Amino acid sequence: AGAKLLYEPRAAVRHEHVDSAAQLRRRAFRYGVGLSAAMTKQLLCEPAQILRRVPAGLRRLLSPSSPKNAGKGAGYPRLLDALELVGIALGPAAYLASAWRARR
């Protein structure tokens, strides 16, 4: 739609906490979809900006010692990681379908 997104590092973002394991699983999946859908849009608009950040992003996503993963203890449900990765895999198609619908 041509809108601009502004990054404001001092912004406070609030969200509701989930009440069930099913809601948490859904949130992990949707986070992955949203993340890679947004990255797909950026990739199509400014490929160099995204491509140069891919290696660091993959390390953060996949490395057990990354800030994203280092605090996950033995009891952390690995299904949440798997659902996030499935969402990431589906995000580009979700973005393209959404963009196609918006053009119609």
Secondary structure, DSSP 4 states (H G I P E B T S, - for coil): --------TT-----PPPSSHHHHHHHHHHHHHHHHHHHHHHHHH-HHHHHTTHHHHHHHHH-TTSTTTTT--TTS-HHHHHHHHHHHHHHHHHHHHHHHHHH-
